[in-house]
Amino acid sequence: LVGSEMCIRDRLKVMKPNKDGLEKEVKEHFITDCSLFAEAEAKGLEQYASDNMESDVFSISRSNIIEIINEKTEDKPFFKATIVDTQIDENGNEKELKYYNLVCAKDLKEANTLMEQHLSQGLSDMRLDAIVKTKIIDLI
């Protein structure tokens, strides 16, 4: 999903066994690379169909994520990075534009390092403003 114009966030309710072996409803968050809500819903439902797990897509919304920096590996969380680009308008006033990226990393320090590396590849006029851990567990 590098440079994609559309990202949709899926939220699913899934029945999963807890540590005691009892079924419990869990809410899981995914990011989907597609342009139609119907396609996002279908991908969300497919996520657990092969495991014969009961699931329901209860929320779909457009995401403000414009780029995913790296693929999800292992069991690492996603972090949302805010990047600021300062531009000067025709009147000489500074204007800040914010962009949002996702980065998969083991912790905040690794997320920061990966984002700094990404920005050093020709995006040096932009600055990293913030990084927060998300509830997103995977890209589907």
N, C-alpha and C positions, 0 to 999 in steps of 0.2 A: 504494500500500500504506500509506496513512496510517491508523493506528489499527487495522490488521488484527490479529486474534488469532492468526493462524497464519502462520508463515514457515518454509519448508523450504529447507535448504541442499543443493544438488546438486553433486556432484563428478563430472566427466566425463573420460574418457580419449579424446583425439582424435588422429588421425593427421594431422599437418600438415607441409608442407614446411619445412625449415630454410633458413638463408641459402645453403647449398650446393645446395639443390633436392632433398635427400634427405628421404624421409618419416621423421618422428620422432614418437614418442608424447609428447603434452603433456597435463598435467593442468590442467583449467580449473574454476574455482569460480563457481557462480551462486547467486543467491537467488531463490526461487520463491514467489509469493503464491498458495498453495493450502493445502487442509487434508488432502489425502490423498497418501500416498507414491506411489501408482500414478499420480496426476495429475502429480506432480512428475517422476516418471521419464519419462512421456510428453512433457512439455514439454522436458525435457532432451534427449531423443532427437530431437525436432523441431528443435532448435536448429541442427543441422548436416545434417539430411536434405535440405533444399533445395539444399545445395552438394555433395551426393553424397559427403560426407566420412564416413569410418568413425569411429564414436564409440560409447562404451559408458558408461552410468551405473554407476560403481563404488561410490558411496557416497551415501546420502541420510540426512539427520538433521534433527531439529527444531532450529530456530534460536531463540536468545534475543532476536533483534531484534524490537522491538515497533513500530518506525516507521521509514520511509525518508523523510528530510527533503526531498529534491529528486530530480528525475528525472535519470538519467544523460545527460549531453551530451558530445559529442566523445569523446576518449579519456582521460577523467579517471578516476582510481582511486576506490574507495570507502574511506571511513574509518569505523571503528566508534567511536562516542562513548558513554562511560559517563556517565550522569546520575544524581545522587544526590538523593533526597528524604528529608529528615530529619523524622521524625514523633515525637511524644511519646505513649507508651502510657498506659494507665489508671493505672499506678504512677508516672508522671512520668519514666520513663526514655526517653532518646533512642534511636531505632531508625532505622538508615539502610536505605533501600530503593534498590536499583540497577536502572536501566532502561538498555536498549541501543538506540541508533539508528544508522542508516547515513546517511552524508552523502557525496555525490559532489562532489569538489573537486580542483583542480589540485595542491594541496599542503596540508601540515598547517596553515599559517597561514590559508588560505581555509576549510578545514574548521572551524577554531576560530571564525572570524568568522561563518560560516553557522549554527553551533550556538548561538553567543551571541545572534544575531538571533532564532533559533527560540525560545530560552528567554525572551527579552524579550517574547514575545507571550502573556503570561498565565501563564507557568511560572516566574515570578521567585522562587518559593519553592524551586525546585530549582537545583542547581549542577552545572556541568560538571566532572567529575572526571578524565577521561582521554580521549584520542583516539589511536587506532592505525590504521595503514594495514592493509587486509585484502587477501586474495588474490582476493576476489570481483570478477569482471570485468563482470557485468551482472545485471539483473533480468529474469527470463523468466516 
